[in-house]
């Protein structure tokens, strides 16, 4: 049996990664403009609670996670497109060789979709001549593809909550001097006004950083979820049309 090289199928789909890079490029440009005009330094100096700094660090870490997941989904989409090219050639037999899957004489590229096809082949052999239902296996594939993306919702909500926490802390700092304020003492009034101004700055900057960070994270993971949904739809169509239909037929060409 000859094994056909998978490099022959060169169709790629890096659009999700390209979208993330464009979005991140625009975001970095916005951060660079804010840094150039001193807005970042002003925020760090005015926010004595360092909540804005924590929000910024968490945003960078979450954005890196989104980059890793987007790269994974882009690679999985490439593999799914290659598998589609292979099975579109009229494959009449699927076999499992260890952890590898053979479609006719061609080895399928590794990935979640290939692993799903491997499970379908094993299930078809074990259950015999019965209708092959891949509903549960598709749920497992969906969980494998979408599971790590849930960090985006958690991170976005966490950044929003940290911004609100900073708002509350800032108002507490702003209202605390009022309790000991002596209207007749000008020095006390001046000092209290300065503390109130610091508290207001903390409230505003933490709220602003939390809102911006949450919005940017939501946008990135929305694009990631859209790419994941398209990959899952491609995997579903591919296996239902080209894989399940072949596995449900016996070697004599008759439907099981």
Steps between C-alpha positions, in 0.01 A plus 500: 500500500641837402463799723429830328680801645261744662712796391331463160191662651617852571171681556533712814270725698683738734224760495424472878866562585518785248194665655653471846827653379318792335290564809802476729700728272233769525484452877879529537491817291237644735711408804805658336310826444383498863858439614634778276264756651582389854159356579643172628743672734225729622280198573774313686593804707140587586386144579653437842325162528681359191175341387544652155844340476356162601225537238760579233715197590196269501392638164841426346497144639146436375579644157797263476271207588261615226793510255597142589141377463453688171818343364374154605161553335666630183724193486204268564308673221794446265504130587122474455527658155775255406287210620212633291728512195608140563154348555365699206710279271250217541636309801319168548679370807619637835740305721674560831871431539600572860419866559498572127202494264533385140253617235561257219878527457536845656585577859278770647676792670490485882252710692167503676304426182719200418461378859123531459512298176711238678234469771231463232694219332552315828135545597386372159712185537388431857127550453473297179232551237298774665436860412798709606389783729775754566297735721688424821836505325415839349422631848841382614662669199313824577619490863859437389490794258302751706595407855818710532320800346286540812795673666414805290158548662649451846787742434272765347263481795792506745649815345161669519461402865850623584415834341187522716704402805735788426200730469376404846847532652541840336169629640595373844828691476311805379237502776726396790644852564151651534449336840784699660459816295514829692348774286672769708847354442613601152803269510274205588260589218789527255638161609157340484441635151830347387405161645157520340663579167729195536201279578310627196804434279521142629128445432512641149825339381417153633153516345644613167769231493252228600248601233758527222668172594168315522383636163823409321499148645137450396581605142797262474314200638196577287718462190650183649155352574386579146804321353443204734134476394601497133755225567241291683251549216766394248584191707132408529432530128822322410439197723126474435533511121833331426581284804176371655354418158806286418509327839130412482560302180642151500786381282244378246370856454167426670363730770529357849 
